[in-house]
Amino acid sequence: MDYLDRQIDVEPHLIERIVNKKRLAVSAMLIMLAAIIAITFLLPRKYRADLKVLLKNERVNPIVSSGQDAEGLYYLDEVSEARINTESELMRSRALLREVALRTGLDAQEHARSEEKRTDLAINHLEEKLTIAPIRRSNIIAASYITKDPQQAAVILKTLMEQYLEFHLRLHSAPGMVSVYQQMAANYATERDAAQTKLNEFKMQHTLTSLPDEKALTIQRVADLSKQWSDVQVALKRSQNQGRRLQEVIGSTPAIVEKERRSIPNQMETEQLNVALINLQSKRVEAAARYQPTDRVIRDLDSQIQLTQDALRKAQQNKTEEVSTERNSLHVSVQGDLIKTDIELAGLTQQAREIQTQLITEQKRIVSLDNQTATYDNLTKAVSRLTDLNQTYEKKVYEAQAGELLDKQGVANVAIVEEPRIPSTPVSPKRGLMLLIGTVWSAAFGIALALIVDLKERRIQSPYELELALGAPVVGLIPANAAIPGYDDKTAKIYSSLHRQTVHPAWRLS
């Protein structure tokens, strides 16, 4: 075996070091364990009482405001984190804890000269022992109180619960608001009646029922009349054009037309001339019997006979024409159409005048209504606004009355999930766990102490330490009870001599 191998073989292990100081390790462990056992059984028992409060959204919290838009505050189904934190801070408030301390007599257990000082100390101790925290991802606030007396823990949490509910109702309610809302509703009702009276007087003065409706109807009538006016103007222009065309036709059309034309000879004139001619010839025959042809009587009769014959020849040559006429049917028809057109034109002209008169009247009505609109709208808006305010505050009266009734019955948006009760099992000390941890700790303490003492001790206890001290290798090991031949009773002296004379003055043999 070479030198390095021998070095490794002789180096002490951790367990050997502990075994070398086993008495010290065991003694330290027992002493520590005894102290832990004593502390475990001497520690006073502490009891914890629990309280759990659920936040919910069942009651509408009214908002005290004079505005029309102020309605009751109604939370949604999800309780906000801000609301949870608000309720938690309310439970932690010193005002609430002060009431709890005074009602449970915690201030009397403090030792101080002044009453205020005792109360402050009681509140401080109550804050130290009281734990209030919301449960994660829930609407529940958990409160716990730890003390030596289990009954006191339950009483303190029960008092805390009662005071918290009282504070919650006090802070979320508005006492005395019923009378305030009733007075405001009455005032707005009086103002509304006065505004309604003014509006009625204005309507009577201007003969109105509903100005917007009348204005809309008047505008509609104006639109209808304008359309009628346009239609009448078109019809009037059409009638005028038709009348002009008919007059042109009448002017170019004869009133009477020839129906039949006949040629008739002059028989009566011819007969008369023949009779006259015969008479003249008879007279000439009589005269010829008495007078000479050259006589004047005969010449006159011949001249008359000649003239009568000429007249007879002319009468026989000239014939009389007979012409029959009648009224022109086209002229009559056109004249009738013209009469109808004139009548229609007169009617359209009169209708146009009437429509124009109505249109002017309605347009003046619109102007008058426009001038009255501002005053009418102001009065109407005032009546509507005051009516809404009156109805709003009448509704608020009912809400406030319902809120007061709920306050009297203690109905709130919080509910007690778990009421505090007197705990029967202490929460501390946990003796089994403390003894287990104490045993492990004591063992670890004894082992650590043995190692520390062994490492700090300067006595040589192994061949490895001896080699380090002498700077030379160990040749062999002689057991303590081995008999050395040839030395007999001198072995003890040799061992003692080696024990006193070491190479290094800081080391000695064990």
C-alpha positions as CSV (number, residue, x, y, z in Angstrom):
1,M,0.0,0.0,0.0
2,D,1.5,3.3,-1.0
3,Y,1.5,6.5,0.9
4,L,-1.6,8.0,-0.7
5,D,-3.6,4.9,-0.1
6,R,-2.6,4.9,3.5
7,Q,-3.5,8.5,3.8
8,I,-7.1,7.8,2.6
9,D,-7.5,4.8,4.8
10,V,-6.5,6.6,8.0
11,E,-8.6,9.8,7.3
12,P,-11.5,9.9,9.9
13,H,-15.1,9.9,8.6
14,L,-17.9,12.2,9.7
15,I,-19.6,9.4,11.6
16,E,-16.3,8.6,13.4
17,R,-16.1,12.2,14.5
18,I,-19.7,12.1,15.9
19,V,-19.0,8.7,17.6
20,N,-15.9,10.2,19.2
21,K,-18.2,12.9,20.8
22,K,-21.2,10.7,21.2
23,R,-21.6,11.5,24.9
24,L,-21.5,15.2,24.2
25,A,-24.0,14.9,21.3
26,V,-26.4,12.8,23.4
27,S,-26.2,15.1,26.4
28,A,-26.8,18.2,24.2
29,M,-29.8,16.5,22.5
30,L,-31.4,15.4,25.7
31,I,-30.9,18.8,27.3
32,M,-32.4,20.6,24.2
33,L,-35.3,18.1,24.0
34,A,-36.1,18.5,27.7
35,A,-36.2,22.3,27.3
36,I,-38.5,22.0,24.3
37,I,-40.7,19.6,26.1
38,A,-40.9,22.0,29.0
39,I,-41.7,24.9,26.8
40,T,-44.3,22.9,24.9
41,F,-46.2,21.9,28.0
42,L,-45.7,25.3,29.7
43,L,-47.0,27.3,26.8
44,P,-50.7,28.4,27.4
45,R,-53.4,27.1,25.2
46,K,-54.9,29.6,22.7
47,Y,-58.3,29.3,21.1
48,R,-59.6,30.9,17.9
49,A,-63.1,32.0,17.1
50,D,-64.1,32.6,13.5
51,L,-66.6,34.9,11.8
52,K,-67.5,35.0,8.1
53,V,-69.5,37.7,6.4
54,L,-71.0,37.4,2.9
55,L,-71.4,40.5,0.7
56,K,-74.4,40.4,-1.6
57,N,-76.5,42.7,-3.9
58,E,-80.1,42.4,-2.7
59,R,-80.8,45.8,-1.4
60,V,-80.8,49.1,-3.3
61,N,-78.8,51.8,-1.5
62,P,-80.4,55.2,-2.2
63,I,-78.2,58.2,-3.0
64,V,-79.0,61.4,-1.2
65,S,-79.1,64.1,-3.8
66,S,-81.2,66.9,-5.0
67,G,-80.6,66.1,-8.7
68,Q,-83.2,64.5,-10.9
69,D,-80.9,61.9,-12.2
70,A,-79.8,60.6,-8.8
71,E,-81.3,57.1,-8.5
72,G,-80.7,54.3,-6.1
73,L,-77.3,52.7,-6.2
74,Y,-77.9,49.1,-7.3
75,Y,-74.9,46.8,-7.5
76,L,-74.5,44.2,-10.2
77,D,-74.2,40.5,-9.3
78,E,-70.5,40.7,-9.0
79,V,-69.2,42.3,-5.8
80,S,-66.3,44.6,-6.7
81,E,-63.0,44.3,-5.1
82,A,-63.2,47.9,-4.0
83,R,-66.4,47.2,-2.1
84,I,-64.9,44.2,-0.4
85,N,-61.9,46.2,0.7
86,T,-64.2,49.0,1.9
87,E,-66.2,46.6,4.1
88,S,-62.9,45.0,5.4
89,E,-61.6,48.5,6.4
90,L,-64.9,49.2,8.1
91,M,-64.5,46.1,10.2
92,R,-60.9,47.2,11.0
93,S,-61.8,50.8,11.8
94,R,-60.7,52.0,15.3
95,A,-64.2,53.5,15.9
96,L,-65.8,50.1,15.5
97,L,-63.0,48.4,17.6
98,R,-63.4,51.0,20.2
99,E,-67.1,50.1,20.6
100,V,-66.1,46.4,20.8
101,A,-63.4,47.0,23.4
102,L,-65.8,49.1,25.6
103,R,-68.7,46.6,25.3
104,T,-66.6,43.5,26.0
105,G,-64.7,45.2,28.9
106,L,-61.2,44.8,27.3
107,D,-60.3,48.3,28.5
108,A,-60.7,47.2,32.1
109,Q,-58.0,44.5,31.7
110,E,-55.4,47.1,30.8
111,H,-53.2,48.7,33.3
112,A,-53.0,52.5,32.8
113,R,-53.9,55.6,34.7
114,S,-56.3,57.3,32.4
115,E,-59.4,55.7,30.9
116,E,-58.5,56.9,27.4
117,K,-55.1,55.3,27.6
118,R,-56.6,52.0,28.7
119,T,-59.0,52.2,25.8
120,D,-56.2,52.8,23.3
121,L,-54.2,49.9,24.7
122,A,-57.2,47.6,24.5
123,I,-57.8,48.7,20.9
124,N,-54.1,48.0,20.1
125,H,-54.2,44.6,21.6
126,L,-57.5,43.9,19.9
127,E,-55.9,44.8,16.5
128,E,-52.9,42.5,17.2
129,K,-55.1,39.5,17.9
130,L,-57.8,40.2,15.4
131,T,-57.3,39.1,11.8
132,I,-59.7,40.4,9.1
133,A,-59.1,39.4,5.4
134,P,-61.2,38.7,2.4
135,I,-61.2,35.2,1.1
136,R,-59.6,35.1,-2.3
137,R,-62.0,34.9,-5.3
138,S,-65.1,35.1,-3.2
139,N,-67.5,37.7,-1.7
140,I,-66.7,36.6,1.9
141,I,-64.7,38.4,4.5
142,A,-63.2,36.2,7.2
143,A,-62.5,37.5,10.7
144,S,-60.7,35.5,13.5
145,Y,-59.7,36.3,17.0
146,I,-57.1,34.3,19.1
147,T,-57.0,34.4,22.9
148,K,-56.4,32.2,25.9
149,D,-60.1,32.3,26.9
150,P,-62.3,30.5,24.3
151,Q,-65.5,32.1,25.7
152,Q,-63.9,35.6,25.4
153,A,-62.9,34.9,21.8
154,A,-66.5,34.1,20.8
155,V,-67.9,37.1,22.8
156,I,-65.5,39.5,21.1
157,L,-66.3,38.3,17.6
158,K,-70.0,38.3,18.3
159,T,-69.8,41.9,19.5
160,L,-67.7,42.7,16.5
161,M,-70.4,41.2,14.3
162,E,-73.2,43.2,15.9
163,Q,-71.2,46.5,15.8
164,Y,-70.2,45.9,12.2
165,L,-73.9,45.3,11.1
166,E,-74.9,48.5,13.1
167,F,-72.1,50.5,11.5
168,H,-72.9,49.2,8.0
169,L,-76.6,50.1,8.3
170,R,-75.7,53.5,9.7
171,L,-73.3,54.3,7.0
172,H,-75.4,53.0,4.1
173,S,-78.7,54.6,5.3
174,A,-80.0,58.1,5.3
175,P,-82.2,58.7,8.3
176,G,-84.6,61.6,8.1
177,M,-84.7,61.7,4.3
178,V,-88.4,60.8,4.1
179,S,-89.5,64.2,5.4
180,V,-86.9,65.9,3.2
181,Y,-88.1,64.2,0.1
182,Q,-91.8,64.8,1.0
183,Q,-91.1,68.5,1.4
184,M,-89.2,68.7,-1.9
185,A,-92.0,66.8,-3.7
186,A,-94.6,69.2,-2.3
187,N,-92.5,72.2,-3.4
188,Y,-92.1,70.9,-6.9
189,A,-95.9,70.1,-7.0
190,T,-96.7,73.7,-6.1
191,E,-94.3,75.1,-8.7
192,R,-95.7,72.6,-11.3
193,D,-99.3,73.8,-10.7
194,A,-98.2,77.4,-11.1
195,A,-96.4,76.7,-14.3
196,Q,-99.4,74.7,-15.6
197,T,-101.7,77.7,-14.8
198,K,-99.5,80.0,-16.8
199,L,-99.5,77.5,-19.7
200,N,-103.3,77.2,-19.7
201,E,-103.7,81.0,-19.7
202,F,-101.2,81.3,-22.6
203,K,-103.2,78.6,-24.6
204,M,-106.5,80.4,-23.9
205,Q,-105.0,83.8,-24.9
206,H,-103.8,82.4,-28.3
207,T,-106.5,79.8,-28.8
208,L,-104.1,76.9,-28.7
209,T,-104.5,73.3,-27.6
210,S,-101.1,71.9,-28.6
211,L,-98.8,74.3,-30.4
212,P,-96.6,71.7,-32.0
213,D,-99.6,69.8,-33.3
214,E,-101.3,72.9,-34.6
215,K,-98.0,74.1,-36.2
216,A,-97.6,70.7,-37.8
217,L,-101.2,70.7,-39.1
218,T,-100.8,74.3,-40.3
219,I,-97.6,73.4,-42.2
220,Q,-99.4,70.5,-43.7
221,R,-102.3,72.7,-44.8
222,V,-99.9,75.2,-46.3
223,A,-98.2,72.3,-48.2
224,D,-101.6,71.1,-49.4
225,L,-102.7,74.6,-50.4
226,S,-99.5,75.2,-52.2
227,K,-100.0,72.0,-54.1
228,Q,-103.6,73.0,-54.9
229,W,-102.4,76.4,-56.0
230,S,-99.9,74.9,-58.3
231,D,-102.5,72.5,-59.7
232,V,-105.0,75.3,-60.2
233,Q,-102.4,77.5,-61.9
234,V,-101.6,74.6,-64.3
235,A,-105.3,74.0,-65.0
236,L,-105.9,77.8,-65.4
237,K,-103.2,78.1,-67.9
238,R,-104.4,75.1,-69.7
239,S,-108.0,76.6,-69.9
240,Q,-106.7,79.9,-71.1
241,N,-104.7,78.2,-73.9
242,Q,-107.7,76.1,-74.8
243,G,-110.0,79.2,-74.9
244,R,-107.6,81.0,-77.2
245,R,-107.5,78.0,-79.5
246,L,-111.3,77.8,-79.6
247,Q,-111.6,81.5,-80.4
248,E,-109.2,81.1,-83.3
249,V,-111.3,78.1,-84.5
250,I,-114.5,80.1,-84.2
251,G,-113.0,83.0,-86.0
252,S,-112.0,80.8,-88.9
253,T,-115.2,78.8,-89.1
254,P,-118.5,80.3,-90.7
255,A,-121.5,80.2,-88.5
256,I,-123.9,79.3,-91.5
257,V,-123.2,77.0,-94.4
258,E,-125.1,76.5,-97.8
259,K,-127.2,73.4,-97.7
260,E,-128.9,73.4,-101.3
261,R,-129.0,75.7,-104.4
262,R,-131.9,75.5,-107.1
263,S,-132.6,77.5,-110.4
264,I,-136.4,78.5,-110.7
265,P,-137.8,80.3,-113.9
266,N,-139.8,83.7,-113.4
267,Q,-143.3,82.2,-114.4
268,M,-145.3,84.8,-112.6
269,E,-143.5,87.7,-114.2
270,T,-143.7,86.0,-117.6
271,E,-147.5,85.5,-117.2
272,Q,-148.0,89.0,-116.2
273,L,-146.0,90.3,-119.2
274,N,-148.0,88.0,-121.5
275,V,-151.3,89.3,-120.2
276,A,-150.0,92.9,-120.6
277,L,-148.8,92.1,-124.1
278,I,-152.1,90.6,-125.1
279,N,-154.0,93.7,-123.7
280,L,-151.7,96.0,-125.6
281,Q,-152.2,94.1,-128.8
282,S,-156.0,94.1,-128.3
283,K,-155.9,97.8,-127.8
284,R,-153.8,98.3,-131.0
285,V,-156.3,96.3,-133.0
286,E,-159.1,98.4,-131.8
287,A,-157.0,101.6,-132.4
288,A,-156.0,100.4,-135.9
289,A,-159.7,100.2,-136.7
290,R,-160.1,103.8,-135.8
291,Y,-156.8,105.4,-136.3
292,Q,-154.2,105.6,-139.0
293,P,-150.9,103.7,-138.6
294,T,-149.1,106.9,-138.5
295,D,-151.1,108.2,-135.7
296,R,-149.6,108.9,-132.4
297,V,-151.9,106.5,-130.5
298,I,-150.8,103.7,-132.9
299,R,-147.1,104.5,-132.4
300,D,-147.4,104.7,-128.6
301,L,-149.1,101.3,-128.6
302,D,-146.5,99.8,-130.9
303,S,-143.7,101.2,-128.6
304,Q,-145.4,99.8,-125.5
305,I,-145.9,96.4,-127.3
306,Q,-142.2,96.5,-128.2
307,L,-141.1,97.2,-124.6
308,T,-143.4,94.5,-123.2
309,Q,-142.0,92.0,-125.7
310,D,-138.4,92.9,-124.7
311,A,-139.3,92.6,-121.1
312,L,-141.0,89.2,-121.8
313,R,-137.9,88.0,-123.5
314,K,-135.7,89.1,-120.6
315,A,-138.1,87.4,-118.1
316,Q,-138.0,84.2,-120.1
317,Q,-134.1,84.4,-120.1
318,N,-133.5,85.3,-116.4
319,K,-134.1,82.4,-113.9
320,T,-134.4,82.7,-110.1
321,E,-131.9,80.7,-107.9
322,E,-133.2,79.2,-104.6
323,V,-130.5,78.7,-101.9
324,S,-131.1,76.8,-98.6
325,T,-128.7,77.3,-95.6
326,E,-128.1,75.9,-92.1
327,R,-126.0,76.6,-89.0
328,N,-122.4,75.2,-89.0
329,S,-122.3,72.2,-86.6
330,L,-118.5,72.7,-86.0
331,H,-119.1,76.3,-85.2
332,V,-121.8,75.4,-82.8
333,S,-119.7,72.7,-81.1
334,V,-116.6,74.9,-80.8
335,Q,-118.8,77.7,-79.5
336,G,-120.2,75.3,-76.9
337,D,-116.7,74.2,-75.9
338,L,-115.6,77.8,-75.7
339,I,-118.6,78.5,-73.3
340,K,-117.6,75.6,-71.2
341,T,-114.0,76.7,-71.2
342,D,-115.0,80.2,-70.2
343,I,-117.1,78.8,-67.3
344,E,-114.2,76.5,-66.2
345,L,-111.8,79.4,-66.5
346,A,-114.0,81.6,-64.3
347,G,-114.3,78.8,-61.8
348,L,-110.6,78.2,-61.7
349,T,-109.9,81.9,-61.3
350,Q,-112.3,82.1,-58.4
351,Q,-110.7,78.9,-56.9
352,A,-107.3,80.4,-57.3
353,R,-108.3,83.5,-55.4
354,E,-109.8,81.5,-52.6
355,I,-106.7,79.2,-52.4
356,Q,-104.4,82.2,-52.4
357,T,-106.4,83.9,-49.6
358,Q,-106.3,80.7,-47.5
359,L,-102.6,80.2,-48.2
360,I,-101.8,83.8,-47.1
361,T,-104.0,83.2,-43.9
362,E,-102.2,79.9,-43.1
363,Q,-98.8,81.5,-43.7
364,K,-99.6,84.3,-41.3
365,R,-100.7,81.6,-38.9
366,I,-97.4,79.9,-39.1
367,V,-95.5,83.1,-38.5
368,S,-97.8,83.8,-35.5
369,L,-97.1,80.2,-34.2
370,D,-93.4,80.7,-34.7
371,N,-93.5,83.8,-32.6
372,Q,-95.3,82.0,-29.9
373,T,-93.1,78.9,-30.0
374,A,-90.4,80.1,-27.6
375,T,-92.8,81.1,-24.9
376,Y,-94.9,78.0,-25.3
377,D,-91.8,75.7,-25.2
378,N,-90.4,77.4,-22.1
379,L,-93.7,77.0,-20.3
380,T,-94.1,73.4,-21.5
381,K,-90.5,72.5,-20.5
382,A,-91.0,74.1,-17.1
383,V,-94.2,72.0,-16.5
384,S,-92.5,68.8,-17.8
385,R,-89.4,69.4,-15.7
386,L,-91.3,70.2,-12.5
387,T,-93.6,67.2,-13.1
388,D,-90.6,64.9,-13.5
389,L,-89.0,66.3,-10.4
390,N,-92.2,65.9,-8.4
391,Q,-92.5,62.3,-9.6
392,T,-88.8,61.6,-8.9
393,Y,-89.1,62.8,-5.3
394,E,-92.3,61.0,-4.7
395,K,-90.5,57.9,-5.8
396,K,-87.6,58.8,-3.5
397,V,-90.1,59.1,-0.7
398,Y,-91.2,55.5,-1.2
399,E,-87.6,54.4,-1.5
400,A,-86.6,56.2,1.7
401,Q,-89.6,54.7,3.5
402,A,-88.6,51.3,2.3
403,G,-85.0,51.9,3.3
404,E,-86.0,53.0,6.8
405,L,-88.2,49.9,7.1
406,L,-85.3,47.7,6.0
407,D,-83.0,49.4,8.4
408,K,-85.4,48.8,11.3
409,Q,-85.6,45.1,10.3
410,G,-81.8,44.9,9.9
411,V,-81.9,44.0,6.2
412,A,-78.6,44.8,4.5
413,N,-76.3,43.7,1.7
414,V,-74.3,41.6,4.1
415,A,-75.1,38.3,5.6
416,I,-73.4,36.3,8.4
417,V,-72.2,33.0,6.8
418,E,-70.6,31.7,10.0
419,E,-71.4,33.1,13.4
420,P,-68.8,32.9,16.1
421,R,-69.0,30.1,18.6
422,I,-67.0,29.0,21.6
423,P,-64.1,27.0,20.3
424,S,-63.4,23.6,22.0
425,T,-60.1,22.8,20.5
426,P,-57.1,25.0,20.9
427,V,-55.2,26.2,17.8
428,S,-51.9,26.5,19.7
429,P,-49.6,25.1,20.9
430,K,-49.6,22.1,18.6
431,R,-47.8,19.8,21.0
432,G,-47.4,16.8,18.8
433,L,-45.9,18.9,16.0
434,M,-43.7,20.8,18.4
435,L,-42.4,17.6,20.0
436,L,-41.7,16.1,16.6
437,I,-39.9,19.2,15.4
438,G,-38.2,19.6,18.8
439,T,-36.9,16.0,18.6
440,V,-35.5,16.5,15.2
441,W,-34.0,19.9,16.2
442,S,-32.5,18.4,19.4
443,A,-30.8,15.6,17.4
444,A,-29.5,18.1,14.8
445,F,-28.3,20.3,17.6
446,G,-26.4,17.5,19.4
447,I,-24.8,16.3,16.2
448,A,-23.8,19.8,15.1
449,L,-22.4,20.6,18.6
450,A,-20.4,17.3,18.5
451,L,-19.0,18.1,15.1
452,I,-18.1,21.7,16.1
453,V,-16.4,20.6,19.3
454,D,-14.5,17.8,17.5
455,L,-13.3,20.1,14.7
456,K,-12.1,22.7,17.2
457,E,-10.4,20.2,19.5
458,R,-6.5,20.1,19.1
459,R,-5.8,16.6,20.4
460,I,-4.6,13.9,17.9
461,Q,-7.2,11.2,17.6
462,S,-6.3,9.5,14.3
463,P,-3.3,8.4,12.3
464,Y,-4.1,11.0,9.7
465,E,-3.9,13.8,12.3
466,L,-0.7,12.3,13.5
467,E,0.9,12.4,10.0
468,L,-0.2,16.0,9.6
469,A,1.3,16.9,13.0
470,L,4.6,15.0,12.6
471,G,5.1,15.4,8.9
472,A,6.1,11.8,8.6
473,P,4.1,8.7,7.6
474,V,2.7,6.3,10.1
475,V,4.6,3.0,9.9
476,G,2.3,1.0,12.1
477,L,-0.4,1.0,14.7
478,I,0.0,-0.5,18.1
479,P,-3.3,-1.2,19.9
480,A,-3.6,0.3,23.4
481,N,-3.9,-3.1,25.0
482,A,-1.2,-4.8,23.0
483,A,1.8,-6.4,24.9
484,I,5.2,-5.2,23.7
485,P,7.7,-8.1,24.0
486,G,11.0,-7.3,25.8
487,Y,9.7,-4.3,27.7
488,D,7.4,-5.9,30.2
489,D,6.5,-3.3,32.8
490,K,8.3,-0.6,31.0
491,T,5.6,-0.2,28.4
492,A,3.7,2.3,30.4
493,K,6.8,4.4,30.9
494,I,7.6,4.4,27.2
495,Y,4.0,5.4,26.4
496,S,4.1,8.2,28.9
497,S,7.4,9.4,27.5
498,L,6.0,9.4,24.0
499,H,3.0,11.2,25.2
500,R,5.1,14.0,26.7
501,Q,7.7,14.4,24.0
502,T,6.0,15.3,20.7
503,V,7.6,16.8,17.6
504,H,5.2,19.6,17.5
505,P,4.7,21.5,20.7
506,A,1.0,22.2,19.9
507,W,0.1,18.6,19.8
508,R,0.2,15.8,22.3
509,L,-0.6,12.1,22.0
510,S,-3.9,10.9,23.3
